Amino acid sequence: MSEASSERPRVEIWTDGGCKPNPGPGGWGALLVCRGQEKELLGGHPETTNNRMELTAAAEALEALKRPCVVTLHTDSEYLRNGITRWHTGWVRRKWRNAAGDPVANMDLWQRILNAAKAHEIEWLWVKGHSGDENNERVDQLATRGREEL
């Protein structure tokens, strides 16, 4: 860890999103924890997909940070984690085309996440969904509320 990052606030983030049915009405939720303080975020969209809601949760959480932070972001979405840690460099190199040459799905949200992530040092962790992680269950409930409150 660099000297600059040791001065940055440490933030733990949990995110989740989903639809019922998929595609259909969807919701997303995020929990930000810093220095013992918690902030819940949630929202929804009347016609969307599970993947879009997973990405929206991450984008909204990172955009809510007011200054550069050291972030641990927990997600149960392998799509989000793999996209941000493995696939996006190839997409950018290929001008937002996937390996098959087609436009990258959800490019607008991937770009939001990458832009929001620039200021931060982020560790992206995958957590198995519905496996007893208390905060993962909490953001799942927030995402459900986001969908139901449409």
N, C-alpha and C positions, 0 to 999 in steps of 0.2 A: 504494500500500500504506500502510495506517495505521501509526502509531507502535507501537500494540499488536501488530500482526501482525509487525512487524520483530523483536519479541522472542520470538515463538512458534517452536517447532521446525518445520523444513521437512521434510515427509514425502512421498516418492514412493510411490504405491500402484499396483500392477497387479492386475487381477481378471479371472477367467474362470469360466465355468460351462457345463455341458452335460449332455445325456442320451444314452443309447444303448439302445433307440430313444427317440424323443421323442413322447409321454410314455413314461416308464419309469424305470429306475434312473439317478440323476444324481449329479454331483459338482461341487464348486466349489473354487476355489483363489484365494489372494491372497498377494501379496508386498508387504511394507512395508519401505521403506528410509529410514533416518534417521541422519545423521551417520556414515555408513559401516557402520552395523549393519543386518542384515537379519533379518526374521522371516517365516517361511512359515506360512500357515494353510491348512487344507483340511478338507473334510467331504463327506458325501454323504447321500442320501435314497433309500429303495428305490422310491418312486413319485412322480415329479415331472415338471417340464418344463424345457426349456432356459432359458426366461425366468426361472423361479423360481430356478434355480441361479445365473444371472447376477446377479440382485438379491440373493440370499443372500450371494454373495461380497463385494459392495459393503457390505452391512450389517455383516457380520462384521468386515471390515477396519476400517471406521469405528468400530465398537464396541470394537475392540481398542486404540484410541488412549486413553491415560490422561490427557491434558491437551489444552487447545486447541492446534491446529496449523494451519499453512499447508500445505494438501494439494494435490498434483497427482494426480488419480486417472485412470489409463489403463484404458480398457475397449475391447474389440472389439465390444461390444453397442450397436448403435444404439438398441435399445429402452430400455436403461438410460440412455444419455446423453440421448436426446430426452425421455424421461419426466421426468428430474430437472432438465433445463435448460429445457424448453419446455412440457410438458403438465401438470405437477403443479399449477401455479397455477390452471388452469381446473378441474381435478378438485376441488381444495379449495373453490373458489368455488361449485361445483355440488354440494357435500356428497358428494364421492367418487362422482360420476357422470361418465361419459365424455360426449363431445359428442352421442352418440345417446341419452343418458339412462339407459344401462345402468350397473350397478355396475362400477367400475374393477376390472379383473383384477389380482390380486396386491396388493390394497390393503394387506394386512397387512405385506407386505415394503416397499412404498413408504413406509408410515408409519414403519417401523423405520429406513429410510434417512434420511428427513427428520428424525426425532428425533435420530439419531446425528450428522447433519451440522450441527445447530444450533450446536455449540460451535466449529466450524472454519470457516476460509476455504478454500473448495474450488474448484479449477479442474477441470472434467470434460473429459477429452480422449478422443476416439475414435481408436483405432489399428486399422488393417486387420488382421484376423486372419490368421495363417499367412503373414505377409509378411516375415519375417526379424527382427522385433523380438524380441530375445533374451529379455526379461522377459515378453513376451506368450506366447512359446512355453513359458517356464518355468511360468507359471500354468496354461496349458493342460495341461501334464503333471501339475501338482498336482491339477487338477480331475479328470483321468482316474484318478489314484491315489485320490482321494476316493470316486469311484464304485466302483472295483475293490475297495476295502477295506471295503465295506459288510458 
